[in-house]
Amino acid sequence: MKKVRARAPLRLGIAGGGTDLSPYCDDFGGCVLNYTIGVYAYAVIEERADWLVVFSADDIEKKDEVAPQPFLPPHEGLSLHRAVYNRIVRDFNAGRPLSISVYTAVDAPPGSGLGSSSALIVALVKAFSEFLRLPLGDYDIARLAYEIERVDLAMAGGRQDQYAAAFGGCNFIEFLPNDRVVVNPLRIHEEYRLELETSLVVCHTGRSRVSSEIIENQIAGMQQASSKSVEAMHQIKRDAQDMKVCLLSGNIQGMAEVLERSWNAKKLTAASITNSRIDEIYDQARAAGATAGKISGAGGGGYMMLLTRPERRQTLVRRLKELDLPVLTCHFTEKGAESWHSAM
């Protein structure tokens, strides 16, 4: 029986997050700077001989078994898996059902703020592309993953996660009117990459978050053209451009200054982006040597990204562990979604 595997990396949103949301990017154009990390979403597709479709998400211990159909109700069972299956069958298999087993897992918990759901969809699309030998490039995979998540499933969110997972590496991504997306890979000098990686500490706040409510509040603010939310988004966009300059020149202290400024602007886009728990963690981290930080993703919980002087790194990590905050060991990765055939 044919079996294929795929994986797609999760990402750290370094700057610009939120400007990839509609209507902001449609009206003004958005840009983000992100870097993928060695934390992955995995997918396996295997042929079956018993005319069933079986989806298994091992990390959340859920299983979904149905008879093959051209269209599976997407809001039942494992909705992400079903939605990808539906689009692949409709658009690339002439409506013919597939009898397959699909296994998935993600290294990070749901609501992490690292783009885990988007990376999972990218991994699934990449696996189906390998399974059916589809001629899909990185832009095709990212766009299809975006449509499945944001259109087919109507899940609120931006556009950066799918492109980060598909392309991998450090990218400055522009989101322009008329749904145009331009991915600009950045070639970071190795010394600068190592310095940034050594200056970076990522910890979990102890709370997952439901990003849809925060994003809906941000969108509502952006729909008021004169609101403080729009002005804050303008600042976040400028910060992404400034952050790119700092990173390319190896100015980590400058990155910390931009990160602090951008975090303050982000908090103006929706009231629920921060809370007393996040503020307390941030204050404790600053007291232990963090020079700047922010919540990754939409906000409200999940992972917090902190910058510190490498000499203070262990002091900061020790304090976070004293607060019972898990520290994520992560390294930057340069590759995006990958797939291969398996004999095991």
C-alpha positions in Angstrom: 0.0 0.0 0.0 1.3 3.4 -0.9 2.3 5.6 2.0 3.5 9.2 2.0 4.7 11.6 4.8 4.9 15.3 5.0 5.8 17.9 7.6 5.5 21.7 7.7 7.3 24.1 10.2 5.6 26.4 12.6 6.7 30.0 12.8 7.6 32.9 15.1 5.9 36.1 14.0 8.7 38.6 14.6 6.9 41.7 13.4 3.9 42.9 11.4 1.4 40.4 12.7 -2.2 41.7 12.2 -1.4 43.7 9.0 -2.1 40.5 7.1 -5.8 40.7 8.1 -8.6 41.9 5.9 -9.7 44.7 5.5 -6.4 46.3 6.5 -4.2 44.6 3.9 -6.9 45.1 1.2 -7.0 48.8 1.9 -3.4 49.7 2.9 -1.3 46.6 2.1 0.3 44.7 4.9 3.7 43.1 5.6 5.1 40.7 8.1 8.5 39.3 9.1 8.6 35.8 10.3 11.0 32.9 10.8 10.1 29.2 10.9 11.4 27.1 13.7 12.1 23.4 14.2 8.7 22.7 15.6 6.5 20.8 13.1 3.0 19.7 12.0 3.2 16.1 10.5 0.9 14.3 8.1 0.8 10.7 6.8 -1.5 9.4 4.1 -1.8 5.6 3.5 -3.9 3.7 1.0 -6.6 1.4 2.5 -8.2 -1.7 1.0 -11.5 -1.6 3.0 -13.2 1.4 1.5 -13.1 3.6 4.5 -11.6 7.1 5.3 -9.9 7.2 8.7 -8.5 10.5 10.1 -6.4 10.3 13.3 -5.0 13.2 15.2 -2.6 11.6 17.6 -1.6 14.7 19.5 -5.2 15.5 20.6 -6.2 11.8 20.7 -9.1 12.1 18.3 -10.2 9.7 15.5 -12.8 10.2 12.7 -13.9 7.3 10.6 -16.4 7.5 7.7 -17.3 5.9 4.4 -15.6 7.5 1.4 -17.7 10.3 -0.2 -17.1 13.1 -2.6 -17.9 15.6 0.2 -17.6 15.1 3.9 -19.5 17.4 6.2 -16.6 19.7 7.3 -17.9 20.8 10.7 -18.1 17.2 12.0 -15.3 15.0 13.3 -11.8 16.4 12.5 -12.8 19.4 10.6 -9.4 20.5 9.3 -8.7 17.0 7.9 -12.2 16.8 6.3 -11.9 20.2 4.7 -8.5 19.4 3.1 -9.9 16.0 1.9 -12.9 17.8 0.3 -10.9 20.3 -1.6 -8.4 17.7 -2.9 -11.2 15.3 -4.0 -13.1 18.1 -5.7 -10.3 20.1 -7.3 -7.7 17.4 -8.1 -9.4 14.0 -8.2 -12.5 14.7 -10.4 -14.8 14.2 -7.4 -13.8 10.6 -6.9 -13.6 9.6 -3.2 -10.3 8.2 -1.8 -10.1 5.3 0.6 -7.2 6.4 2.8 -5.9 6.6 6.4 -4.6 10.1 7.4 -2.6 10.5 10.5 -1.5 13.8 11.9 0.3 15.3 14.9 1.6 18.7 15.9 4.6 19.4 18.2 2.9 22.5 19.7 -0.5 22.5 21.5 -3.6 24.1 19.9 -3.9 27.8 20.6 -0.1 28.2 20.8 0.1 31.3 18.6 2.7 29.7 16.4 0.4 29.1 13.4 -0.1 25.4 14.3 -3.5 24.9 12.6 -2.3 26.6 9.4 0.9 24.5 9.4 -1.2 21.4 9.8 -3.3 22.2 6.8 -0.1 23.0 4.8 1.3 19.6 5.8 -1.9 17.8 4.8 -2.0 19.6 1.4 1.7 18.8 0.9 1.1 15.1 1.7 -1.9 14.9 -0.7 0.3 16.6 -3.4 2.9 13.9 -2.9 0.2 11.1 -2.8 -1.5 12.2 -6.0 1.6 13.6 -7.7 0.1 17.0 -8.0 2.1 19.8 -9.7 1.8 22.3 -6.8 4.5 24.8 -5.9 4.9 26.7 -2.7 2.6 29.6 -3.6 -0.1 27.1 -4.8 0.1 25.1 -1.5 0.0 28.2 0.6 -2.9 29.7 -1.3 -4.9 26.5 -1.2 -4.2 26.1 2.6 -5.4 29.7 3.1 -8.6 29.1 1.1 -9.4 25.9 3.0 -8.9 27.5 6.4 -10.3 31.0 5.9 -12.9 30.4 3.2 -14.1 26.8 3.3 -14.0 26.6 7.1 -14.6 30.4 7.7 -11.9 30.4 10.5 -11.0 34.0 11.3 -7.3 34.8 10.8 -4.7 36.3 8.6 -2.5 35.1 5.7 1.0 34.8 7.0 0.9 31.4 8.6 0.2 29.4 5.5 3.0 31.1 3.5 5.5 30.8 6.3 4.8 27.0 6.6 4.9 26.4 2.9 8.1 28.4 2.1 10.1 28.1 5.4 13.0 30.2 6.5 13.1 33.9 7.2 10.6 35.8 5.0 9.4 39.3 4.6 5.9 38.8 3.2 3.9 41.5 1.6 0.1 41.3 1.4 -1.2 43.6 -1.3 -4.7 44.5 -2.6 -6.5 42.1 -4.9 -5.2 39.1 -2.9 -1.6 39.5 -4.2 1.1 38.0 -2.0 4.8 38.4 -2.4 7.2 36.3 -0.4 10.7 37.8 0.0 13.2 35.3 1.4 15.8 37.1 3.5 19.4 35.9 3.5 20.5 36.4 7.1 24.2 36.4 7.8 25.0 33.3 9.9 26.5 35.4 12.7 23.3 37.5 12.9 21.1 34.4 12.9 23.1 32.7 15.7 23.1 35.9 17.7 19.3 36.2 17.4 18.7 32.6 18.1 20.9 32.8 21.3 19.1 36.0 22.3 15.7 34.4 22.0 13.6 32.7 24.7 10.1 31.4 24.0 7.9 30.3 26.9 4.3 29.2 27.2 2.0 31.5 29.3 0.1 28.5 30.6 -3.0 29.5 28.8 -4.2 28.6 25.3 -6.2 31.2 23.5 -9.1 31.2 21.0 -7.8 33.6 18.3 -11.1 34.1 16.5 -12.6 36.5 19.1 -9.5 38.6 19.2 -9.2 38.8 15.4 -12.9 39.7 15.1 -12.3 42.6 17.5 -9.3 43.7 15.5 -11.3 43.6 12.3 -14.1 45.6 13.9 -11.6 48.2 14.9 -10.1 48.4 11.4 -13.5 48.9 9.8 -13.6 52.2 11.6 -11.2 54.2 9.4 -10.4 56.8 12.0 -10.0 54.4 15.0 -6.9 54.0 17.1 -6.8 50.4 15.9 -6.0 51.5 12.3 -3.3 53.9 13.5 -1.8 51.1 15.6 -1.8 48.8 12.5 0.0 51.5 10.6 2.7 51.6 13.4 2.9 47.8 13.3 3.5 47.9 9.6 6.3 50.4 9.9 7.8 48.3 12.7 7.9 45.3 10.4 9.9 47.3 7.9 12.2 48.6 10.6 12.6 45.1 12.0 13.8 43.8 8.7 16.5 46.5 8.5 17.7 45.6 12.0 17.8 41.9 11.3 19.6 42.2 8.1 22.2 44.4 9.8 22.5 42.2 12.9 21.2 45.0 15.2 19.7 42.8 17.9 19.3 45.7 20.3 17.5 47.6 17.6 15.2 44.6 17.2 14.4 44.7 20.9 13.5 48.4 20.7 11.2 47.7 17.7 9.7 44.7 19.4 8.8 46.7 22.5 7.3 49.5 20.4 5.3 47.0 18.3 4.0 45.1 21.3 2.6 48.4 22.8 1.0 49.2 19.4 -0.5 45.7 19.1 -2.2 46.0 22.5 -4.2 49.0 21.1 -5.8 46.9 18.3 -8.0 44.8 20.7 -8.5 44.8 24.4 -8.2 41.0 24.8 -4.7 40.8 23.3 -3.2 41.1 26.8 -4.5 40.4 30.3 -3.3 40.5 33.9 -1.6 37.1 33.6 0.4 38.1 30.5 1.3 41.4 31.9 2.6 39.7 35.1 4.7 37.3 33.1 6.1 40.1 31.0 7.0 42.1 34.1 8.7 39.1 35.7 10.6 38.4 32.5 11.8 42.0 32.2 13.0 41.9 35.8 15.0 38.7 35.0 16.8 40.2 32.1 14.4 40.3 29.1 15.0 43.4 27.0 11.6 43.1 25.1 8.9 40.6 24.2 5.4 40.0 22.9 2.8 37.4 22.7 3.1 35.3 19.5 0.1 35.2 17.2 -3.2 36.9 17.9 -2.6 37.3 21.6 -4.5 36.4 24.8 -2.3 33.4 25.6 -0.1 30.8 24.0 3.6 31.4 23.6 5.5 34.6 24.5 8.6 35.5 22.6 11.3 37.3 24.6 14.7 38.8 23.7 17.5 39.0 26.2 21.3 39.5 26.2 22.8 36.0 25.7 24.7 36.4 29.0 21.3 36.8 30.8 19.6 33.9 29.0 20.0 31.3 31.7 18.9 33.7 34.4 15.7 34.4 32.4 15.1 30.7 31.7 15.5 29.8 35.3 13.0 32.5 36.4 10.4 31.3 33.9 10.8 27.8 35.1 10.3 29.0 38.7 7.0 30.5 37.5 6.1 27.0 36.1 6.2 28.4 32.5 7.4 25.7 30.0 10.3 27.0 27.9 10.2 25.9 24.2 13.5 24.7 22.8 13.4 25.9 19.2 15.9 26.7 16.5 15.4 28.5 13.2 14.9 26.3 10.2 15.4 27.2 6.6 13.1 24.7 4.9 9.4 24.8 4.4 6.9 22.0 3.8 8.5 18.7 2.8 7.1 15.4 1.6 8.4 11.9 0.8 7.3 8.3 0.2 7.7 5.9 3.0 8.3 2.2 3.0 7.6 1.8 6.7 
